[in-house]
Amino acid sequence: ARVARPYAQAALDELAACGVAAPVPEADTLPVADYLALLNLGRAQAGEDFGWRVGARMRTASCVAYGHAVLSCPRFDEAIALTQRFEGLAHDLGRSELLIDGAQAHYRWHSPWLAAHPCPALPESVMSGILAFATWLAQRPLPVLALAFPHAAPRPDLRDAIDQRLGLRVVYDAPVTSATVPAALLHEPIPTADPA
């Protein structure tokens, strides 16, 4: 199980920006345990919102080849299907699932590592990265109806700041990492789509 260096680069860049010394891998991939250790180091030394800041640094290149392929998708449902098929190119950290429940769509992210290796920054960085990338694709703020994480809530002032930024009350100690959006969003065209 590994994490591709381009995906890990966001965490390495955020550590450097915070002045946190961390071992810089020379290989093209990192073992999952090493990547989780980087995230936990950042959270311990740079703040509880480290995972959110890592996710905000994610770019198309962070997702290796499939990040560029997503740019060709004309609709969000196709972008999610492509992500589900190819996210393993970027990492073995977890997998995405999409459930439609009437007028709502639930994007869930499952990680097999969190039980043995607690790391709140992992699901936060993943979901923050997905939301940032999807917002960029849409060229507008997306209507997120609910957001949930399987770990405990951060300290109250940080929780309030995150809730205010997102415009919703984030749920913690949930069974799975998930974001809920209107199902109609899945069929909206992506204005930045470039089939070429």
FIVOGU-894243 format. One record per atom (N, C-alpha, C): x negated, y negated, z negated. Coordinates in steps of 0.05 Angstrom, whole numbers, padded with zeros to 5 digits, always signed. Layout:
BEGIN
XYZ ...
END
This chain:
BEGIN
-00017+00024+00000 +00000+00000+00000 -00018-00025+00000 -00011-00043+00019 -00029-00066+00021 -00014-00091+00029 -00028-00114+00028 -00018-00140+00036 -00037-00151+00056 -00027-00159+00079 -00045-00171+00100 -00056-00197+00090 -00081-00202+00097 -00094-00227+00089 -00079-00252+00096 -00067-00254+00121 -00052-00279+00127 -00028-00283+00107 -00015-00262+00098 +00007-00265+00079 -00004-00273+00052 -00026-00262+00044 -00038-00268+00018 -00050-00296+00017 -00055-00308+00041 -00069-00334+00042 -00054-00356+00028 -00027-00355+00029 -00012-00376+00015 -00018-00376-00015 -00020-00352-00027 -00027-00351-00056 -00055-00360-00061 -00074-00353-00043 -00101-00361-00046 -00104-00392-00044 -00089-00403-00025 -00090-00432-00021 -00078-00447-00045 -00056-00436-00056 -00044-00449-00079 -00062-00447-00104 -00075-00424-00107 -00095-00421-00129 -00117-00442-00126 -00128-00445-00102 -00149-00464-00097 -00140-00493-00102 -00115-00499-00094 -00104-00526-00097 -00101-00532-00127 -00096-00512-00143 -00092-00515-00172 -00119-00514-00187 -00141-00509-00173 -00167-00507-00186 -00171-00482-00201 -00156-00461-00194 -00159-00435-00208 -00178-00417-00192 -00199-00409-00205 -00219-00392-00192 -00208-00364-00190 -00209-00353-00165 -00199-00326-00160 -00217-00312-00141 -00220-00286-00143 -00236-00272-00123 -00224-00274-00096 -00240-00281-00076 -00231-00284-00049 -00237-00258-00034 -00217-00244-00025 -00222-00219-00011 -00235-00223+00016 -00253-00205+00023 -00266-00207+00049 -00252-00189+00069 -00237-00170+00060 -00224-00151+00079 -00199-00164+00091 -00189-00151+00112 -00165-00160+00126 -00140-00155+00110 -00142-00137+00090 -00119-00130+00073 -00128-00129+00044 -00108-00132+00026 -00112-00130-00003 -00095-00107-00013 -00104-00092-00032 -00086-00073-00045 -00064-00088-00059 -00040-00077-00059 -00017-00090-00072 -00024-00098-00101 -00037-00081-00116 -00044-00087-00144 -00061-00112-00146 -00079-00116-00127 -00096-00140-00127 -00080-00165-00121 -00061-00163-00102 -00044-00186-00096 -00027-00194-00119 -00015-00174-00132 +00001-00180-00156 -00016-00192-00178 -00040-00183-00181 -00058-00195-00200 -00064-00225-00194 -00067-00232-00168 -00070-00260-00160 -00046-00276-00168 -00022-00265-00163 +00002-00280-00169 +00005-00284-00200 -00001-00263-00215 +00001-00265-00244 -00020-00285-00255 -00044-00285-00243 -00065-00304-00250 -00055-00333-00246 -00043-00337-00222 -00033-00364-00216 -00011-00373-00235 +00007-00354-00241 +00029-00361-00259 +00019-00367-00287 -00002-00352-00296 -00013-00356-00323 -00029-00382-00325 -00043-00389-00303 -00061-00412-00305 -00051-00437-00291 -00032-00434-00273 -00023-00458-00258 +00007-00464-00262 +00020-00448-00278 +00048-00454-00285 +00068-00433-00276 +00091-00433-00291 +00112-00413-00286 +00124-00416-00258 +00122-00439-00245 +00133-00442-00218 +00113-00436-00196 +00092-00421-00203 +00071-00415-00183 +00083-00400-00159 +00100-00380-00164 +00112-00365-00142 +00128-00382-00123 +00143-00402-00134 +00158-00420-00117 +00139-00436-00099 +00117-00445-00110 +00098-00461-00094 +00084-00444-00073 +00078-00419-00079 +00067-00401-00059 +00086-00397-00036 +00112-00392-00042 +00132-00389-00021 +00134-00413-00003 +00132-00437-00015 +00134-00462+00000 +00111-00465+00020 +00089-00450+00015 +00065-00452+00033 +00067-00432+00056 +00086-00414+00056 +00088-00394+00077 +00094-00407+00104 +00080-00397+00124 +00083-00407+00151 +00089-00383+00170 +00094-00389+00195 +00099-00368+00214 +00076-00348+00215 +00052-00358+00214 +00028-00340+00215 +00026-00323+00190 +00038-00331+00168 +00037-00315+00143 +00049-00287+00147 +00069-00286+00165 +00083-00261+00169 +00071-00244+00191 +00047-00250+00198 +00031-00235+00218 +00047-00236+00244 +00049-00215+00260 +00061-00215+00286 +00091-00220+00285 +00105-00210+00266 +00134-00212+00267 +00143-00241+00261 +00127-00257+00248 +00134-00285+00244 +00137-00299+00270 +00120-00293+00290 +00122-00306+00316 +00146-00294+00331 +00151-00268+00328 +00173-00256+00342 +00200-00268+00332 +00202-00275+00307 +00226-00287+00296 +00233-00313+00311 +00212-00327+00320 +00217-00352+00334 +00232-00348+00360 +00234-00324+00370 +00248-00320+00395 +00277-00312+00391 +00285-00307+00366 +00312-00298+00360 +00333-00321+00363 +00354-00316+00378 +00374-00337+00382 +00393-00342+00359 +00396-00321+00341 +00415-00324+00319 +00402-00313+00294 +00413-00321+00270 +00401-00313+00245 +00404-00283+00240 +00426-00270+00249 +00429-00242+00244 +00408-00226+00259 +00400-00236+00283 +00379-00223+00298 +00351-00227+00285 +00347-00251+00273 +00322-00256+00259 +00320-00238+00234 +00342-00234+00220 +00341-00216+00197 +00336-00187+00205 +00349-00178+00226 +00345-00151+00236 +00316-00146+00244 +00304-00166+00257 +00276-00164+00265 +00258-00163+00241 +00264-00180+00221 +00249-00180+00196 +00250-00153+00182 +00274-00141+00181 +00277-00115+00168 +00260-00094+00183 +00259-00096+00209 +00244-00076+00225 +00214-00079+00222 +00204-00104+00220 +00175-00108+00222 +00162-00121+00197 +00176-00126+00175 +00163-00139+00153 +00140-00123+00141 +00139-00097+00146 +00117-00080+00137 +00091-00087+00150 +00091-00103+00172 +00066-00112+00184 +00052-00131+00166 +00067-00146+00150 +00055-00167+00133 +00048-00156+00105 +00064-00137+00095 +00059-00127+00068 +00075-00102+00062 +00067-00089+00041 +00082-00066+00030 +00094-00073+00003 +00101-00098-00001 +00110-00108-00026 +00140-00102-00032 +00155-00098-00011 +00183-00092-00013 +00197-00094+00014 +00223-00089+00013 +00238-00089+00038 +00265-00104+00035 +00274-00114+00058 +00298-00130+00059 +00322-00113+00066 +00345-00123+00056 +00371-00110+00062 +00392-00132+00065 +00410-00128+00084 +00432-00147+00088 +00458-00133+00085 +00475-00144+00067 +00501-00133+00062 +00522-00155+00068 +00542-00148+00083 +00564-00167+00089 +00588-00159+00071 +00599-00179+00057 +00622-00175+00040 +00642-00196+00046 +00659-00191+00066 +00679-00211+00074 +00665-00236+00085 +00670-00259+00072 +00659-00284+00081 +00631-00290+00071 +00620-00271+00056 +00593-00275+00045 +00573-00254+00055 +00549-00263+00059 +00527-00246+00066 +00506-00246+00043 +00498-00222+00035 +00479-00220+00013 +00452-00209+00024 +00432-00226+00023 +00405-00217+00031 +00391-00208+00006 +00385-00182+00005 +00372-00171-00018 +00344-00162-00012 +00327-00165-00031 +00299-00157-00028 +00291-00138-00050 +00283-00114-00043 +00277-00093-00062 +00247-00088-00063 +00235-00089-00087 +00207-00083-00090 +00203-00059-00109 +00188-00039-00100 +00184-00016-00117 +00162-00020-00138 +00150-00044-00138 +00126-00048-00155 +00133-00062-00182 +00156-00075-00183 +00161-00093-00206 +00165-00078-00232 +00174-00053-00232 +00178-00039-00257 +00151-00032-00270 +00132-00023-00254 +00106-00016-00265 +00087-00040-00267 +00092-00060-00250 +00074-00084-00249 +00091-00109-00251 +00101-00117-00274 +00118-00141-00276 +00104-00165-00264 +00118-00179-00247 +00106-00202-00234 +00128-00221-00224 +00139-00238-00241 +00160-00256-00233 +00153-00273-00208 +00128-00279-00204 +00120-00296-00182 +00124-00282-00155 +00125-00255-00155 +00129-00241-00130 +00156-00246-00118 +00179-00239-00131 +00204-00244-00118 +00210-00274-00114 +00199-00291-00132 +00203-00320-00128 +00188-00329-00103 +00164-00320-00098 +00149-00328-00075 +00162-00317-00049 +00172-00293-00050 +00185-00281-00026 +00210-00297-00019 +00227-00301-00039 +00252-00315-00033 +00248-00344-00026 +00229-00357-00040 +00223-00385-00033 +00212-00387-00005 +00195-00368+00003 +00185-00368+00031 +00207-00363+00051 +00225-00344+00046 +00247-00339+00064 +00265-00364+00067 +00271-00376+00045 +00289-00400+00046 +00275-00423+00061 +00249-00427+00056 +00235-00448+00070 +00233-00443+00100 +00228-00418+00108 +00225-00411+00136 +00253-00413+00150 +00274-00403+00136 +00300-00404+00148 +00310-00433+00151 +00304-00450+00132 +00311-00478+00133 +00297-00492+00156 +00272-00485+00160 +00257-00496+00183 +00269-00487+00209 +00276-00461+00211 +00289-00451+00235 +00315-00465+00241 +00331-00470+00220 +00357-00482+00223 +00355-00512+00229 +00333-00524+00221 +00329-00553+00223 +00349-00568+00206 +00357-00556+00184 +00376-00569+00165 +00376-00552+00139 +00385-00564+00117 +00388-00549+00093 +00409-00527+00096 +00404-00503+00086 +00422-00481+00089 +00441-00479+00064 +00465-00471+00069 +00484-00468+00046 +00480-00443+00030 +00462-00443+00011 +00458-00420-00006 +00479-00421-00029 +00494-00400-00030 +00516-00399-00050 +00508-00388-00077 +00488-00370-00076 +00478-00357-00101 +00450-00347-00096 +00435-00346-00118 +00407-00336-00117 +00402-00322-00143 +00390-00298-00142 +00386-00282-00166 +00359-00268-00166 +00348-00265-00190 +00322-00252-00193 +00323-00232-00216 +00307-00210-00214 +00308-00189-00234 +00292-00194-00259 +00279-00217-00261 +00263-00223-00285 +00276-00244-00303 +00264-00249-00325 +00275-00268-00344 +00273-00297-00333 +00290-00314-00343 +00290-00342-00335 +00265-00356-00345 +00255-00376-00330 +00232-00392-00340 +00241-00410-00363 +00223-00425-00374 +00230-00444-00396 +00252-00463-00386 +00268-00472-00405 +00292-00487-00397 +00288-00512-00379 +00267-00527-00384 +00263-00551-00367 +00256-00544-00338 +00240-00522-00335 +00234-00513-00308 +00258-00501-00294 +00273-00486-00310 +00298-00474-00298 +00316-00496-00288 +00320-00517-00304 +00337-00539-00296 +00327-00553-00271 +00300-00556-00269 +00288-00569-00246 +00292-00552-00221 +00289-00526-00223 +00294-00508-00200 +00323-00508-00192 +00341-00507-00211 +00369-00508-00205 +00377-00534-00191 +00366-00556-00201 +00372-00582-00189 +00362-00583-00160 +00338-00573-00156 +00326-00574-00129 +00343-00557-00109 +00353-00534-00119 +00368-00516-00102 +00398-00523-00100 +00407-00538-00120 +00435-00546-00120 +00453-00523-00128 +00443-00505-00145 +00459-00483-00155 +00446-00472-00181 +00461-00456-00196 +00450-00444-00220 +00439-00417-00213 +00413-00414-00214 +00400-00389-00208 +00406-00368-00230 +00411-00344-00222 +00417-00322-00241 +00391-00306-00246 +00386-00300-00271 +00362-00284-00278 +00371-00258-00291 +00352-00240-00295 +00358-00213-00306 +00379-00199-00289 +00378-00204-00263 +00397-00191-00244 +00386-00163-00236 +00403-00146-00225 +00393-00120-00216 +00373-00121-00193 +00375-00142-00176 +00358-00143-00152 +00355-00172-00144 +00333-00178-00130 +00329-00204-00118 +00349-00208-00095 +00364-00230-00096 +00383-00233-00074 +00390-00263-00070 +00398-00268-00045 +00408-00295-00038 +00435-00290-00024 +00455-00306-00031 +00481-00304-00018 +00486-00329-00002 +00495-00325+00023 +00501-00347+00041 +00528-00341+00055 +00540-00361+00067 +00565-00355+00082 +00558-00336+00105 +00574-00315+00109 +00569-00296+00130 +00569-00309+00158 +00585-00330+00161 +00586-00344+00186 +00559-00355+00195 +00541-00360+00176 +00514-00370+00182 +00499-00351+00200 +00504-00325+00196 +00489-00305+00211 +00493-00307+00241 +00516-00318+00249 +00522-00319+00278 +00516-00347+00290 +00506-00365+00273 +00499-00391+00283 +00474-00390+00301 +00473-00406+00322 +00449-00406+00338 +00426-00419+00323 +00402-00409+00328 +00378-00422+00317 +00368-00443+00336 +00369-00468+00329 +00362-00489+00348 +00333-00488+00358 +00316-00476+00342 +00287-00475+00350 +00281-00450+00366 +00300-00433+00372 +00295-00408+00386 +00280-00413+00412 +00260-00396+00417 +00245-00398+00442 +00240-00370+00453 +00257-00360+00470 +00254-00333+00480 +00227-00327+00493 +00215-00348+00504 +00189-00344+00517 +00168-00337+00497 
END
